[in-house]
Amino acid sequence: MKKKLMAVLLSCTMVLAAVGCGASGGATQSSGDAGEAAPSAEAAEPAAPEEIDVASLDPVTLKMYFHGSNVTDDSKVLEEVNAYLKDKINVTLEPIWGTWGDFDQNAVLALQGGDDIDIYFTCSWSADEYNKFARDGYWVRLDNPENNLIEKYGQDLWKLLPEVLINGATINGSDGYGVYAVPGYKDIATQNCWDVNVDLLEKYGYTLDDIKNTDYYGFEEILKTVKEGEGNDFYPLLIEGAVLERMVDNTIIVTGDSATGNFMSYYLDPTDVSKPGKYGNKLVNKFETEEFKKFVDQTRKYYLEGFIDPAMGNKNQANDTRTNKQLSGEYLIGTQSYSLGYELQASQERGIHVEMVPCTDAYVDTTSSQGAMMAISTASKNPDRAMMFLNLLNTDPTLMTLLNYGVQDIHYTKNDDGTITFTDKRADYQPWTNGVGNVTILPPTDAQGTDFWDGFKSYYGAAKEIPILGYAYDSSQVEAQMGAVANVVDEYMLSLCTGTVDPEEKLPEFLKKLKDNGIDGIIDDANSQLDTFMAAKGQ
């Protein structure tokens, strides 16, 4: 069975990239995978893109700030990149290789200091957060009716992007409702799944259908059987508290709230994630819903029956304990935020047969759609050329491969089947693949295989957009209340979501402290902004 699993997954697994080495520029995707950007209410019908006469362009140097890089030697890469760019758009690129450690502080300082950097990595989770910095006037609106850079120089790129990505990038910024950054085409969907140790499940006479045909509230018999068989020191339910709650209650992270424990929630319809759930297009304090009360009561029951390790309720132990037990296969059912092909990786790492059972269809929310983007700074002296560059980078496989993977026969070699194999020199040049742009035009690696493009397109192309896609909360008017509520959430949420405290005692106490610290005012403010956003969106 393991061999069969590996063979099936190898044929469709995507990790970060997808095949494609065709002609640059105007390539299009198969029907249903991509869409044109919907014009804003102010915009006219798209004009024909301007023809670029390279001979007439003055030479320009563009500075671009990347995130997550591990680059110690880019000399050979830049030599080839800049020779290529000179012929295409008469540009010299000067990359700034921000790392996971220094990007947040240095990029924000550069922006606030008005540095002459043209293009910045931004996203829903970085310190130069896309929505806030768009509202504060740091990013150029790319579809501005008075100077529509997308229509002029970016139509090839826009044809390659799935419509859901474009919709996720369309937000309320300093120049109105529009697009303020180019979204990276990467692993864009969210799907929470039950992570199942199939070997252990089958050892006790159960099958995957027994997991698929029930839900969280129906796991008790299976968990009890395995617990009794494996002993008192075995905890069959391996959970990450916050993820577990979202899986069971079908709630999502609200962008703008993520740093505070996700106390405001939007409820999805689990049968069709493109539709609003029980509470409609409204945000709620999820901790006072009947869904949350039912969830914490069941979780407490599972904890008392010995199904959940007490370490899961200790924030200093939970992550390490969970990781160690995953890797050793010491669990039956776990929680997992899924990425395509993770079954294969997990099975190989853990030495067991791992399968994922989804709680809902894959969906695209604001956080995932804005996971990696490139914005043109309003301090840029060459925004038109910057847009030309972003269009070329995201549509031209030669340029994307050079900038992302390096130089052929130095950083990688090309195989007869079209895949590539990295050399030892790749260690000197490792930009963060998802942070560079459209990974779908990269060649596949030998580990990924020749045919994973179809798997990528099928999975991520089928992901539905949630009704409030693009919405992000601006908490600038209630920062003191947000901080106070965040402290309360930090005190109670993890223990309630892992069953390590009694909800009959702690939940009322928790709810009172939330109200005393201003949660109702925050929710009202967030819903007022959501109403404005949905009106601008035309819904």
C-alpha positions in Angstrom: 0.0 0.0 0.0 2.8 2.4 0.8 4.3 1.8 -2.7 1.0 2.5 -4.3 0.6 5.7 -2.3 4.1 6.9 -3.3 3.5 6.2 -7.0 0.2 8.0 -7.1 1.6 11.0 -5.2 4.7 11.2 -7.2 2.6 11.6 -10.3 0.8 14.7 -9.1 2.9 16.2 -6.3 3.7 19.9 -6.5 5.9 21.6 -3.9 6.6 25.1 -5.1 6.9 25.2 -8.8 5.5 24.0 -12.0 6.7 23.1 -15.4 6.8 25.6 -18.3 9.6 26.7 -20.6 7.6 28.1 -23.5 7.9 31.5 -25.2 7.8 34.5 -22.9 5.1 37.0 -22.6 1.8 36.1 -24.0 1.3 32.5 -22.9 -2.1 31.7 -21.6 -3.4 29.1 -19.2 -6.1 26.4 -19.8 -9.7 27.3 -19.4 -10.8 27.8 -15.8 -7.3 28.4 -14.4 -6.9 32.1 -15.1 -8.8 35.2 -15.6 -8.6 38.8 -16.6 -8.5 41.3 -13.8 -12.0 42.8 -13.2 -11.8 46.5 -13.8 -12.5 48.8 -10.9 -15.7 50.9 -10.9 -13.7 53.9 -12.1 -11.7 52.1 -14.9 -12.6 52.2 -18.5 -12.3 49.2 -20.8 -8.7 47.9 -21.0 -6.6 49.6 -23.7 -4.2 47.8 -25.9 -0.8 47.5 -24.2 1.8 49.9 -25.3 4.5 48.5 -27.6 7.9 48.8 -26.0 10.6 50.3 -28.3 13.7 49.2 -26.3 16.0 51.4 -28.4 14.1 54.5 -27.3 14.4 53.7 -23.6 17.0 55.4 -21.5 19.0 53.0 -19.3 17.5 52.6 -15.8 18.7 50.9 -12.6 16.0 49.2 -10.5 16.4 48.3 -6.9 14.3 45.4 -5.7 14.0 44.2 -2.1 13.5 40.4 -1.7 12.6 38.5 1.4 13.8 35.1 2.8 17.0 34.9 0.8 20.1 32.9 1.4 22.5 34.4 -1.2 26.2 34.7 -0.7 27.3 34.9 -4.3 25.1 36.4 -7.0 27.8 37.6 -9.4 27.3 35.1 -12.2 23.6 35.4 -11.9 23.5 39.2 -12.1 25.9 39.2 -15.0 23.4 37.1 -17.1 20.3 38.7 -15.7 21.4 42.2 -16.5 22.6 41.3 -20.0 19.2 39.8 -20.6 17.3 42.8 -19.1 19.3 45.2 -21.2 18.1 43.6 -24.4 14.5 43.4 -23.2 13.8 46.7 -21.3 17.2 48.4 -20.9 17.2 47.8 -17.2 20.0 47.0 -14.7 18.7 45.1 -11.6 20.2 45.7 -8.1 18.7 43.2 -5.8 18.7 43.6 -2.0 18.7 40.1 -0.6 16.7 40.4 2.6 16.8 37.4 4.9 14.2 35.9 7.3 16.1 37.7 10.1 16.6 41.2 8.8 13.9 41.9 6.2 11.1 43.1 8.5 13.1 45.8 10.2 15.2 46.9 7.3 12.5 47.1 4.7 10.2 49.2 6.9 13.1 51.5 7.8 13.9 51.9 4.0 10.2 52.7 3.2 9.8 55.1 6.1 13.0 56.8 5.2 12.0 57.3 1.5 14.9 55.2 0.2 15.1 55.0 -3.6 14.1 51.4 -3.8 11.7 50.7 -6.6 10.2 47.3 -5.8 9.5 45.7 -2.4 8.4 42.2 -1.4 5.2 42.6 0.6 2.4 40.3 1.8 -0.3 39.7 4.5 2.2 38.7 7.2 5.4 40.8 6.7 6.2 43.9 8.7 5.6 46.0 5.5 2.2 44.5 5.4 0.4 44.9 2.0 -2.9 46.4 3.3 -1.5 48.8 5.9 1.2 50.1 3.6 -1.2 50.5 0.8 -3.5 52.5 3.0 -0.6 54.6 4.2 0.4 55.6 0.7 3.7 53.6 0.3 2.5 51.5 -2.8 1.7 52.7 -6.3 -1.8 51.8 -7.3 -1.2 49.7 -10.4 -4.6 50.1 -12.0 -5.0 53.8 -11.3 -7.4 55.2 -13.9 -5.1 58.2 -14.4 -2.0 56.0 -15.1 -3.0 52.3 -15.4 0.3 50.5 -15.3 -1.3 47.1 -15.7 -3.0 48.2 -18.9 0.1 49.8 -20.2 2.7 47.2 -19.3 1.2 44.3 -17.4 -1.5 42.7 -19.5 0.6 39.6 -20.3 1.1 39.1 -16.6 -2.5 39.6 -15.8 -3.6 36.9 -18.3 -1.4 34.4 -16.5 -2.8 35.0 -13.0 -5.8 33.1 -11.7 -8.7 35.5 -11.2 -8.9 34.7 -7.5 -5.4 36.1 -7.0 -6.3 39.3 -8.7 -9.4 39.6 -6.6 -7.4 39.0 -3.4 -5.0 41.8 -4.4 -7.8 44.3 -5.0 -8.2 46.3 -1.8 -9.0 49.8 -0.3 -5.7 51.8 -0.5 -4.6 55.4 -0.4 -5.8 55.9 -4.0 -9.1 54.0 -3.8 -10.3 50.5 -4.4 -7.7 48.8 -6.6 -4.6 46.7 -7.0 -1.4 47.9 -5.2 1.0 44.9 -5.8 1.6 42.0 -8.2 0.5 38.8 -6.4 2.9 35.8 -6.7 1.4 32.7 -8.3 2.3 30.1 -5.7 0.6 27.7 -3.4 -2.4 30.0 -2.8 -5.1 27.8 -1.3 -6.0 27.0 2.3 -7.3 23.6 3.3 -7.4 22.2 6.8 -7.1 18.5 7.0 -7.1 15.6 9.4 -3.6 14.2 9.3 -4.1 10.4 9.6 -1.6 7.7 10.6 -3.1 5.1 8.3 -0.8 2.3 9.5 -2.0 2.7 13.1 -5.6 3.2 11.9 -5.6 -0.1 10.0 -3.9 -1.9 12.9 -7.1 -1.5 14.9 -9.4 -2.5 12.1 -10.4 0.9 10.8 -10.1 2.5 7.4 -9.8 6.0 6.0 -13.6 5.8 5.3 -14.2 5.7 9.0 -12.6 9.1 9.3 -14.2 10.5 6.1 -17.7 9.4 7.1 -17.7 11.2 10.4 -16.5 14.4 12.0 -14.7 15.7 15.1 -17.7 14.8 17.3 -17.7 11.2 16.0 -14.1 10.3 16.6 -14.5 9.0 20.2 -14.9 5.3 19.5 -11.8 5.2 17.2 -9.7 7.3 19.6 -10.7 5.1 22.6 -9.9 1.9 20.8 -6.4 3.0 19.8 -5.8 4.6 23.2 -6.6 1.4 25.0 -4.4 -0.6 22.6 -1.4 1.7 22.7 -1.3 2.4 26.4 -1.7 5.3 28.9 1.3 7.2 27.6 -0.1 7.3 24.1 -2.2 10.3 23.0 -4.0 9.6 19.8 -5.3 13.1 19.0 -2.3 15.3 18.1 -3.6 18.9 17.8 -2.6 22.5 17.3 -5.3 24.3 19.2 -6.0 27.3 17.0 -6.0 25.2 13.8 -8.3 22.6 15.4 -10.9 25.2 16.2 -10.9 26.5 12.7 -11.2 23.0 11.3 -14.1 22.1 13.5 -16.1 25.4 13.4 -15.2 26.3 9.7 -13.8 29.7 10.7 -11.0 31.6 9.0 -8.2 33.9 10.0 -9.2 37.5 9.4 -6.3 39.5 7.9 -5.4 42.3 10.2 -6.4 40.3 13.3 -3.7 37.5 12.9 -1.3 38.9 15.5 -3.9 39.0 18.2 -5.0 35.3 18.5 -7.7 35.5 15.8 -10.5 36.5 18.1 -12.7 37.8 15.3 -14.0 35.2 12.9 -15.8 34.8 9.6 -17.8 31.6 9.3 -17.7 29.6 6.0 -20.4 27.3 4.7 -18.6 24.0 4.8 -20.6 22.6 1.9 -19.7 25.5 -0.3 -16.8 27.7 0.9 -17.6 30.4 -1.7 -20.8 31.1 0.3 -21.2 32.8 3.7 -21.8 30.6 6.6 -24.4 30.9 9.4 -23.6 34.5 10.3 -23.6 35.9 6.8 -21.0 38.5 5.7 -20.4 39.6 9.2 -17.5 39.1 11.6 -18.2 37.8 15.1 -16.5 37.3 18.4 -16.1 33.5 17.9 -15.6 32.8 21.6 -19.3 33.7 22.4 -20.8 31.6 19.6 -22.7 28.3 20.3 -20.2 26.6 17.9 -17.3 27.5 20.1 -19.0 26.4 23.2 -19.8 23.0 21.6 -16.2 22.7 20.4 -14.5 23.4 23.8 -16.9 21.1 25.6 -16.0 18.2 23.2 -12.3 19.0 23.4 -12.4 19.0 27.2 -14.1 15.6 27.1 -11.4 14.2 24.8 -8.7 15.6 27.1 -10.2 14.0 30.2 -10.4 10.7 28.3 -6.6 10.9 27.7 -6.8 11.5 24.0 -4.9 14.8 24.1 -1.3 15.3 25.5 -1.3 18.0 28.3 1.7 19.5 26.6 -0.6 20.8 23.8 -2.0 23.3 26.2 1.5 24.7 27.2 2.7 27.3 24.7 6.3 26.6 25.6 6.0 22.9 24.9 3.2 22.5 22.3 5.1 23.1 19.1 8.1 21.0 19.9 6.0 18.2 21.3 3.7 18.1 18.3 6.6 18.2 15.8 8.5 15.4 17.6 5.4 13.1 17.8 4.6 13.7 14.2 8.1 12.8 13.1 8.0 9.6 15.2 4.5 8.6 14.1 3.2 8.7 17.7 -0.3 9.8 16.9 -3.5 8.6 15.2 -5.2 11.8 14.0 -3.6 15.2 13.8 -4.4 18.7 12.6 -2.7 20.0 9.4 -3.0 23.1 7.3 -2.4 21.4 4.0 -0.1 22.1 1.0 -0.3 20.0 -2.1 1.8 16.8 -2.0 2.3 17.0 1.8 1.2 13.3 2.2 4.3 12.2 0.3 6.7 14.4 2.3 5.1 13.4 5.6 5.1 9.7 4.8 8.8 9.8 3.8 9.8 11.9 6.9 7.9 9.8 9.4 8.3 6.3 7.9 4.5 5.7 8.0 1.6 5.9 5.6 0.1 9.4 6.0 -3.1 10.5 4.4 -4.9 13.8 4.6 -8.7 14.0 5.0 -10.0 17.5 4.2 -12.6 19.3 6.3 -13.7 21.5 3.5 -12.8 22.1 -0.2 -9.6 24.2 -0.7 -10.3 27.9 -0.6 -8.5 31.2 -1.1 -8.8 33.8 1.6 -7.2 37.2 1.9 -4.2 35.9 4.0 -3.4 33.1 1.5 -4.0 35.2 -1.7 -1.7 37.9 -0.3 1.0 35.4 0.8 3.8 36.8 -1.5 3.6 40.0 -3.6 5.7 42.6 -5.2 4.8 46.3 -4.8 6.2 49.4 -6.6 7.2 52.0 -4.0 5.7 55.5 -4.4 9.3 56.7 -3.8 10.3 55.0 -7.1 11.6 57.3 -9.7 10.8 54.8 -12.5 7.4 53.2 -11.8 6.7 52.5 -15.4 9.9 50.6 -15.9 9.4 48.8 -12.7 6.0 47.6 -14.0 7.7 46.5 -17.3 10.2 44.5 -15.2 7.5 42.8 -13.1 5.6 41.9 -16.2 8.7 40.4 -17.8 9.8 38.6 -14.6 6.4 36.9 -14.2 5.9 35.9 -17.8 9.4 35.0 -19.1 10.7 31.6 -18.0 14.2 32.5 -18.9 14.3 35.5 -16.6 12.4 33.8 -13.8 14.6 30.8 -13.9 17.8 32.9 -13.9 16.7 35.0 -11.0 15.3 32.2 -9.0 17.4 29.1 -9.7 20.6 30.7 -11.0 22.7 29.9 -14.1 22.5 26.7 -16.0 25.6 24.4 -15.6 26.7 26.5 -12.6 23.8 26.3 -10.1 21.8 23.6 -11.9 22.0 21.2 -14.8 19.2 20.4 -17.2 18.1 16.8 -17.7 16.9 15.1 -20.9 13.3 15.0 -19.6 13.2 18.8 -19.0 13.7 18.6 -15.3 16.7 20.2 -13.5 19.1 19.0 -10.9 20.7 21.5 -8.5 24.5 21.5 -8.1 26.5 22.2 -5.0 26.8 25.8 -6.1 23.1 26.2 -5.5 24.0 26.6 -1.8 25.6 30.0 -2.6 22.5 31.2 -4.4 19.1 30.4 -2.9 16.5 33.1 -3.1 13.2 32.2 -1.5 11.3 30.6 -4.5 7.8 31.7 -3.5 9.0 35.3 -2.9 10.3 35.9 -6.4 7.1 35.7 -8.4 5.2 33.3 -10.7 6.7 29.9 -9.8 4.5 28.2 -12.4 6.9 29.2 -15.2 10.0 27.6 -13.5 11.3 24.2 -14.8 10.5 21.3 -12.5 13.2 19.8 -10.4 14.1 16.1 -10.7 12.5 15.5 -7.3 9.3 17.1 -8.5 9.0 15.2 -11.8 7.9 16.2 -15.2 4.1 16.1 -14.8 3.4 17.9 -11.6 2.2 21.1 -13.5 -1.1 19.5 -14.1 -1.4 18.6 -10.4 -0.6 22.1 -9.4 -3.1 23.7 -11.8 -5.8 21.2 -11.0 -5.6 21.7 -7.2 -5.0 25.4 -6.9 -7.0 26.3 -10.0 -10.0 24.6 -8.4 -9.8 26.5 -5.1 -12.8 28.8 -4.5 -12.6 32.3 -3.3 -14.4 33.2 0.0 -17.1 35.9 -0.2 -15.0 38.5 1.6 -11.8 37.9 -0.3 -9.6 41.0 -0.2 -10.9 42.3 3.1 -8.3 43.2 5.7 -9.0 44.9 9.0 -7.4 48.3 9.8 -7.1 48.4 13.6 -5.3 51.8 13.8 -8.3 53.5 15.5 -8.5 50.9 18.3 -4.9 49.9 18.9 -5.2 50.1 22.7 -8.2 47.9 22.8 -6.6 45.4 20.4 -3.6 45.1 22.6 -5.8 44.6 25.7 -7.9 42.0 24.0 -4.9 40.2 22.6 -3.5 39.8 26.2 -6.8 38.2 27.3 -6.8 35.9 24.3 -3.2 34.8 25.1 -4.3 34.0 28.6 -7.2 31.7 27.8 -7.4 30.6 24.1 -4.8 27.9 23.9 -5.9 26.1 27.1 -9.6 26.2 26.0 -8.8 24.9 22.5 -6.8 22.0 23.8 -9.1 20.9 26.6 -6.6 21.5 29.4 -9.0 23.7 31.4 -12.7 23.3 32.3 -14.8 25.5 29.9 -17.7 25.6 32.4 -15.4 27.6 34.7 -13.0 29.4 32.3 -15.2 30.3 29.3 -17.5 32.7 31.2 -14.5 34.3 32.8 -12.8 34.6 29.4 -15.9 36.2 27.8 -16.3 38.7 30.6 -12.6 39.9 30.4 -13.0 40.2 26.6 -16.0 42.5 27.0 -14.4 44.5 29.8 -11.4 45.1 27.5 -13.4 46.4 24.5 -13.9 43.4 22.1 -17.4 44.6 21.1 -16.2 47.9 19.9 -13.5 46.2 17.9 -16.0 43.9 16.2 -18.3 46.8 15.4 -15.4 48.7 13.9 -14.3 45.7 11.8 -17.9 45.1 10.5 -18.2 48.8 9.6 -15.0 48.5 7.5 -16.3 45.2 6.0 -19.6 46.8 4.9 -17.6 49.6 3.2 -15.3 47.1 1.6 -18.2 44.9 0.3 -19.9 48.0 -1.1 -16.7 49.0 -2.9 -16.5 45.5 -4.2 -20.1 45.8 -5.5 -21.6 43.2 -3.2 
